[in-house]
């Protein structure tokens, strides 16, 4: 089979490798759709350390082709999606259900061979996978992209009639937008530099603002004179963190949903104005994946998810697909083995 491997020099390469086999407690799945994530780009930039030689990719939709003797929850032919990480199941956070906070989780595409391949082994599948009846392309977005955006809105405690600013119009930002709009906010401003992505955000229901062309602070404060109730930071830059603080009202909430490099906070400004900084990481596990699926189906959001998928590549062109992700005229890019 073929897989996209991280090289010791930090580059990626399509390699022919031996097809893995499931052991007694794992499943082997044939990958059908594997979305590329900004985390994959962060690995190549050196912002996130990954094992040299690992198969990249941690978002996926596939079909079970082998199941070990000890696996009872899944069988051959099941269509499944899964989380990016495998928790230990025993630490304090796992026991209380916050598996994304696990002290000892391992991640596909970082420590474990991931989804940019024709087949992928999933250890401990009962802690990772869930069956799905949603269209495969859309379902492949749920385990990370949609879950992260949805959880950011949860973490921010958005209530009906409140105002929101989302910094970044990429897949996470637009997933947060889709989730926010289901809570009937007064307004959702999406701020980004890419006209292409802002057009998609506008189509999804946002008030778009171009960070390089508009007076963003003035425009937002025209609609929310005190500042917005909630800001979701999805861009991962010092400039957007500063902007988040300027846009958020006194007593408001700022949720960090991006891979943020080292950044400085104006602590006195936060203290005096009692603004809340909240971290938000991708929630994991079958129960949360089932919750996300029910949310998508009950709110009839499939067409909105489809809007975010803008490009698809075959696995043999997967290296080009990864290289293309940083283009401003891309949204969610799928590799289809």
C-alpha positions as CSV (number, residue, x, y, z in Angstrom):
1,X,0.0,0.0,0.0
2,X,1.0,3.7,-0.1
3,X,1.3,6.3,2.6
4,X,2.5,9.8,3.0
5,X,5.4,9.7,5.5
6,X,7.2,12.4,7.5
7,X,10.9,12.4,6.6
8,X,13.7,13.0,9.0
9,X,14.4,16.3,7.3
10,X,10.9,17.5,7.9
11,X,9.6,17.0,4.4
12,X,6.9,14.5,3.3
13,X,7.1,11.7,0.8
14,X,4.7,9.2,-0.7
15,X,6.1,5.7,0.1
16,X,5.1,2.2,-0.7
17,X,4.9,0.2,2.5
18,X,3.6,-3.1,3.8
19,X,-0.1,-3.2,4.6
20,X,-0.6,-3.5,8.3
21,X,-2.7,-6.2,10.0
22,X,-5.0,-5.8,13.0
23,X,-4.0,-7.5,16.2
24,X,-6.5,-9.0,18.7
25,X,-7.5,-5.6,20.2
26,X,-7.5,-3.3,17.1
27,X,-9.2,-2.8,13.8
28,X,-7.8,-2.1,10.3
29,X,-9.8,0.4,8.3
30,X,-9.6,1.3,4.7
31,X,-9.4,5.1,4.5
32,X,-11.9,6.7,2.1
33,X,-11.5,10.3,3.0
34,X,-8.7,12.0,5.0
35,X,-9.0,15.8,5.4
36,X,-5.8,17.8,5.8
37,X,-5.6,19.9,9.0
38,X,-3.7,23.0,10.0
39,X,-2.0,20.8,12.5
40,X,-0.4,18.8,9.7
41,X,1.1,22.1,8.4
42,X,2.2,23.0,11.9
43,X,4.1,19.7,12.0
44,X,5.9,20.5,8.8
45,X,6.8,24.0,10.1
46,X,8.3,22.5,13.2
47,X,5.7,24.0,15.5
48,X,4.5,20.5,16.6
49,X,7.0,17.6,17.0
50,X,6.1,14.3,15.3
51,X,7.9,11.0,15.0
52,X,10.1,10.9,11.9
53,X,8.8,8.2,9.6
54,X,5.2,8.5,10.9
55,X,2.3,8.5,8.4
56,X,0.7,11.9,8.7
57,X,-3.1,12.6,9.1
58,X,-5.5,12.5,12.0
59,X,-8.9,13.2,10.4
60,X,-10.6,10.3,8.6
61,X,-13.7,8.4,7.4
62,X,-13.3,4.8,6.4
63,X,-14.6,1.2,6.4
64,X,-13.5,-1.5,8.8
65,X,-11.8,-4.3,6.9
66,X,-10.3,-6.4,9.8
67,X,-11.3,-6.6,13.5
68,X,-9.4,-8.4,16.2
69,X,-10.9,-11.2,18.3
70,X,-11.3,-8.9,21.3
71,X,-13.1,-6.2,19.4
72,X,-16.9,-6.5,19.9
73,X,-18.1,-3.0,19.0
74,X,-17.1,-3.1,15.3
75,X,-17.2,-5.6,12.5
76,X,-16.1,-5.8,8.9
77,X,-18.0,-3.4,6.7
78,X,-18.8,-0.8,9.4
79,X,-18.5,2.8,8.2
80,X,-16.7,4.7,10.9
81,X,-15.2,8.1,11.9
82,X,-12.9,8.7,14.8
83,X,-11.1,11.1,17.1
84,X,-7.5,12.3,16.4
85,X,-6.2,10.9,19.6
86,X,-6.3,7.8,21.8
87,X,-6.7,8.4,25.5
88,X,-5.2,6.3,28.3
89,X,-8.7,5.8,29.8
90,X,-7.3,5.6,33.3
91,X,-6.1,9.1,34.3
92,X,-8.2,11.6,36.3
93,X,-9.4,13.4,33.2
94,X,-10.3,10.2,31.3
95,X,-12.3,9.0,34.3
96,X,-14.4,12.1,34.4
97,X,-15.0,12.1,30.6
98,X,-12.6,14.9,29.5
99,X,-10.6,12.6,27.3
100,X,-9.1,15.5,25.3
101,X,-7.3,16.5,28.6
102,X,-5.8,13.0,29.0
103,X,-2.3,13.1,30.5
104,X,-1.1,10.3,28.3
105,X,-2.9,10.5,25.0
106,X,-1.2,9.6,21.7
107,X,-2.2,11.1,18.4
108,X,-2.5,9.7,14.9
109,X,-0.1,11.4,12.5
110,X,2.2,12.4,15.4
111,X,3.1,9.3,17.4
112,X,0.9,6.7,15.6
113,X,0.6,6.1,11.9
114,X,-2.3,8.2,10.6
115,X,-4.8,8.5,7.8
116,X,-2.8,9.7,4.8
117,X,-2.7,6.1,3.6
118,X,-4.8,3.5,2.0
119,X,-5.2,1.7,5.4
120,X,-4.8,2.6,9.0
121,X,-4.6,0.6,12.3
122,X,-6.8,1.9,15.1
123,X,-5.9,0.5,18.5
124,X,-8.5,0.5,21.3
125,X,-11.3,1.3,18.8
126,X,-14.0,1.4,21.4
127,X,-12.3,4.6,22.8
128,X,-11.8,6.2,19.4
129,X,-14.4,5.2,16.7
130,X,-18.1,5.5,16.2
131,X,-20.3,4.2,13.3
132,X,-21.8,6.8,11.0
133,X,-24.5,7.0,8.4
134,X,-23.6,10.6,7.3
135,X,-22.1,11.1,3.8
136,X,-18.5,10.1,4.0
137,X,-17.0,13.4,2.9
138,X,-19.0,15.3,5.4
139,X,-18.5,12.7,8.2
140,X,-14.7,12.9,7.7
141,X,-14.9,16.5,9.1
142,X,-16.6,15.7,12.3
143,X,-13.8,14.1,14.4
144,X,-11.6,17.2,14.5
145,X,-12.7,20.2,12.4
146,X,-16.4,20.3,13.4
147,X,-15.8,19.0,16.9
148,X,-13.2,21.8,17.6
149,X,-15.4,24.6,16.3
150,X,-18.5,23.3,18.1
151,X,-16.6,22.9,21.4
152,X,-15.2,26.4,21.1
153,X,-18.7,27.8,21.1
154,X,-19.6,25.5,24.0
155,X,-16.6,26.7,25.9
156,X,-17.6,30.3,25.3
157,X,-21.1,29.8,26.7
158,X,-22.7,31.6,23.8
159,X,-26.4,32.5,24.6
160,X,-29.2,33.6,22.3
161,X,-29.0,37.3,21.4
162,X,-25.3,37.7,22.2
163,X,-22.7,39.1,19.8
164,X,-19.7,37.1,18.4
165,X,-16.5,37.8,16.6
166,X,-14.6,34.9,15.0
167,X,-11.0,35.7,14.0
168,X,-10.0,33.5,11.1
169,X,-12.2,32.1,8.4
170,X,-10.6,28.7,7.9
171,X,-12.3,25.4,8.6
172,X,-12.2,25.8,12.4
173,X,-13.5,29.4,12.2
174,X,-16.3,28.4,9.8
175,X,-17.1,25.3,12.0
176,X,-17.4,27.7,15.0
177,X,-19.6,30.0,12.8
178,X,-21.9,27.1,11.8
179,X,-22.3,26.2,15.5
180,X,-22.7,29.7,16.7
181,X,-25.6,30.5,14.3
182,X,-27.6,27.6,15.7
183,X,-27.8,29.5,19.0
184,X,-29.5,32.5,17.4
185,X,-26.9,35.2,18.2
186,X,-27.6,38.8,17.4
187,X,-24.6,38.9,15.0
188,X,-21.5,37.0,14.1
189,X,-18.6,38.9,12.6
190,X,-16.0,36.8,10.9
191,X,-12.6,38.6,10.4
192,X,-9.9,37.3,8.0
193,X,-7.5,38.4,5.3
194,X,-8.6,35.9,2.6
195,X,-11.4,37.2,0.3
196,X,-12.0,33.6,-0.8
197,X,-12.6,32.4,2.7
198,X,-14.7,35.4,3.7
199,X,-17.0,34.7,0.8
200,X,-17.6,31.2,2.1
201,X,-18.2,32.6,5.6
202,X,-20.7,35.1,4.3
203,X,-22.5,32.3,2.4
204,X,-22.7,30.4,5.7
205,X,-24.3,33.4,7.4
206,X,-21.6,35.6,8.8
207,X,-21.0,39.3,8.6
208,X,-17.6,39.3,6.9
209,X,-14.8,41.8,7.6
210,X,-11.5,41.9,5.7
211,X,-8.7,42.5,8.1
212,X,-6.5,44.2,5.4
213,X,-9.2,46.4,3.9
214,X,-11.8,47.3,6.6
215,X,-11.5,49.2,9.9
216,X,-12.4,46.1,11.8
217,X,-12.6,47.6,15.3
218,X,-14.8,50.5,14.1
219,X,-17.1,48.2,12.1
220,X,-17.6,45.7,14.9
221,X,-18.2,48.4,17.5
222,X,-20.8,50.0,15.3
223,X,-22.9,46.8,15.8
224,X,-21.8,46.1,19.3
225,X,-20.9,49.5,20.9
226,X,-19.7,47.9,24.2
227,X,-17.7,45.2,22.4
228,X,-18.8,41.6,21.6
229,X,-19.8,39.1,24.2
230,X,-17.6,36.4,22.8
231,X,-14.6,36.3,20.6
232,X,-13.3,33.0,19.1
233,X,-9.6,33.2,18.1
234,X,-8.9,30.7,15.3
235,X,-5.9,32.3,13.5
236,X,-3.1,31.7,16.0
237,X,-1.1,35.0,15.8
238,X,-0.1,37.7,18.2
239,X,-2.0,40.3,16.1
240,X,-5.3,38.4,16.3
241,X,-4.9,37.8,20.0
242,X,-4.5,41.6,20.5
243,X,-7.5,42.2,18.2
244,X,-9.5,39.7,20.3
245,X,-8.9,41.7,23.4
246,X,-9.8,45.0,21.7
247,X,-13.1,43.6,20.3
248,X,-14.3,41.9,23.5
249,X,-16.5,43.8,25.9
250,X,-15.7,44.2,29.6
251,X,-16.6,40.9,31.3
252,X,-16.6,39.2,27.9
253,X,-15.0,35.9,26.9
254,X,-12.1,35.1,24.6
255,X,-11.8,31.5,23.5
256,X,-8.4,30.3,22.1
257,X,-9.1,27.6,19.5
258,X,-6.0,27.9,17.4
259,X,-2.5,26.5,17.6
260,X,-1.1,29.6,19.2
261,X,2.7,30.3,19.3
262,X,4.2,32.1,22.2
263,X,2.2,35.3,22.6
264,X,2.0,38.2,25.1
265,X,-1.2,39.2,26.9
266,X,-2.0,42.7,28.2
267,X,-2.7,41.3,31.7
268,X,-3.6,44.6,33.3
269,X,-6.2,45.3,30.6
270,X,-7.6,41.9,31.1
271,X,-7.7,42.3,34.9
272,X,-9.2,45.7,35.0
273,X,-11.9,44.8,32.5
274,X,-12.5,41.3,33.9
275,X,-12.2,39.6,30.5
276,X,-12.0,35.8,30.5
277,X,-9.4,33.8,28.5
278,X,-10.6,30.2,27.8
279,X,-8.6,27.5,26.1
280,X,-10.4,25.1,23.9
281,X,-9.0,21.8,22.5
282,X,-10.6,19.2,20.2
283,X,-13.0,17.0,22.3
284,X,-12.6,13.3,21.7
285,X,-14.2,10.0,22.1
286,X,-17.3,8.1,20.7
287,X,-19.8,9.8,23.0
288,X,-18.8,13.2,21.8
289,X,-18.7,12.1,18.1
290,X,-22.2,10.8,18.5
291,X,-23.2,14.1,20.0
292,X,-21.7,15.9,17.0
293,X,-23.5,13.7,14.6
294,X,-26.8,14.2,16.3
295,X,-26.2,18.0,16.2
296,X,-25.5,18.0,12.5
297,X,-28.5,15.8,11.7
298,X,-31.0,17.6,14.0
299,X,-30.0,21.0,12.7
300,X,-29.9,19.8,9.1
301,X,-26.4,21.3,8.6
302,X,-25.1,18.9,6.0
303,X,-25.2,21.4,3.1
304,X,-23.3,23.9,5.3
305,X,-20.5,21.4,5.9
306,X,-20.4,20.6,2.2
307,X,-19.7,24.3,1.5
308,X,-16.4,24.0,3.4
309,X,-15.0,21.2,1.2
310,X,-13.4,23.0,-1.7
311,X,-10.6,20.7,-3.0
312,X,-10.0,17.0,-3.3
313,X,-6.8,15.0,-4.2
314,X,-6.0,11.4,-4.9
315,X,-3.5,9.9,-2.5
316,X,-0.8,9.9,-5.2
317,X,-1.1,13.7,-5.3
318,X,-1.3,14.0,-1.5
319,X,2.0,15.8,-1.1
320,X,0.8,18.5,-3.5
321,X,-2.4,18.6,-1.5
322,X,-0.5,19.3,1.7
323,X,1.6,22.0,0.0
324,X,-1.5,23.7,-1.3
325,X,-3.2,24.0,2.1
326,X,-1.6,27.3,2.9
327,X,-3.1,29.0,-0.2
328,X,-5.7,31.6,0.8
329,X,-8.0,30.1,-1.9
330,X,-8.5,26.8,-0.1
331,X,-10.8,25.8,2.6
332,X,-11.1,22.1,3.6
333,X,-8.9,19.8,1.4
334,X,-9.5,16.1,1.3
335,X,-7.1,13.3,0.4
336,X,-9.1,10.4,-1.1
337,X,-7.0,7.2,-1.0
